[in-house]
Amino acid sequence: MALKAKDLRNENPEELRNRLRSLKKKLLEMKFQHAGGALSDPLQIRVARKDIARIQSVLKDKEKEEKNEK
């Protein structure tokens, strides 16, 4: 299931970074499984990539907000 940007904006940056690390690790594992033919649903790779992009976008927005507050 895809993550929602609205929900991600409610998390603090450290939680987002942890989630980003785990998703990147999961994506790497899925790529290996796909190459070996063991991945049952290749669309999971696309969903993971988009989730990673959403998290990175939210993190960048939070960094800009913090920079503007200073």
Buried (B, 14 or more C-beta within 10 A) or exposed (E): EEBEEEEBEEBEEEEBEEBBEEBBEBBEEBBEBBEEEEBEEEEBBEBBBEBBEBBEEBBEEBEEEEEEEE
